[in-house]
Amino acid sequence: MVSRTVGTGVATLGAVVLSLLTVPAHAAPVAGPDTTALRKVLRTALSQGAPGAFARIDDNGKVHHLAEGVADRSTKRAIGTGDRIRVGSVTKTFTAVVLLQLVDEGKIKLDSSVNTYLPGLLPDKRITVRHVLSHRSGLYDYANTLFSPSVSGFEKVRNKVFTYRRLMDLSLAKPLTDKPGAVYSYSNANFVVAGMLIEKITKKSVATAYQNRIIKPLKLADTFYVHPKNTIPGRYSRGYMTVDSTGKKIDSTQQTVSWAQSAGALVSSAKDLNKFLSALVQGKLTSAAQLKQMLKWTPVNSTQAYGLGLRRRDLSCGASVYGHTGTVQGYYTWAFTSKTGKRSVTSFANTSNNGTVYATVNRTLESTFCG
């Protein structure tokens, strides 16, 4: 499911409060990317079951393209860094940017109750917009119900179209997992709420918001919100989901991703994601004040923290990188940039339900930013 393999992590309320008040300084990436190690990582992923894998690095004007394996198991077409892919929860960062732009415009407040804007939606009026964007609302992640077991669950919703309200009904059928604001607990329901807020405030679709506020200004040629269609336009990598018990792969390319929507339904490319994240941390998409809010961190574990729709990864060389991971059935994506936005990477494997591959491709961040 979207970013499920990252782990949830738990923090005490005191740690959360401290993290929200302190934005630590982190070292910049050292040396240059280790492309030899990167290629080894990609080839290892293939040996572990990924049909294909790639990494594109944009490094202060220099571009590195590394790709191994195939984008299509039937035609044997080689995978390439220019292929369009389903980016899963990287969508959450786009969604958060739109909401922060609305904060800049005075149309919504981070610390106001969600129910101020969507009356009666949530069972606890203490849940704020900030809680939703930082996964601290306590809303149950309905994906846990939909995708248990994972493959048969996916087949039931592969071509289904949900309303936002139906997704929230699935979440609210379970009690809150904790008090609002208490701890980080990853839930796709949070960014369904975020999508609902965008549509309520702008009176337009999230597709229009992404297009007018991010895609068009940044000239992102490969980024689309295709929902509720179940196809990917142009040249793309097919996705292959591993069947839990047998290791067999099913072609999961065709899907509406309606179960995720504003939490994970974007299609994009490595070039576009690198450009987007670089622009974000360089302050080209929000005011400095809202970017500062986005970078207020809640601990996830010893090497990760979460801001507002944004992850921070702390690497072995002391560098910290900002971005998001994404998992949609058949697609694993990592999109991260340095603190300055001068070095960005998008790495990808066209598989899912394969924790070994996930752990392997995760190492592309070390090779990219630690050299």
Secondary structure, DSSP 8 states (H G I E B T S, - for coil): -TTGGG------HHHHHHHHH-----B---S---HHHHHHHHHHHHHTT-SEEEEEEEETTEEEEEEEEBS-TTT--B--TT-BEE-TTHHHHHHHHHHHHHHHTTS--TTSBHHHHSTT-SS-TT-BHHHHHTT-S----THHHHTSSHHHHHHHHTT----HHHHHHHHHTS--SS-TTS-----HHHHHHHHHHHHHHHSS-HHHHHIIIIIHHHT-TT-EE-TT-----SSB---EEE-TTT--EEE------TTTGGGT-EEE-HHHHHHHHHHHHTTSSS-HHHHHHHT--EEEETTEEE-SS-EEEE-TTSBEEEEEEEEETTEEEEEEE-TTSSEEEEEEESEES-HHHHHHHTTHHHHHHT-
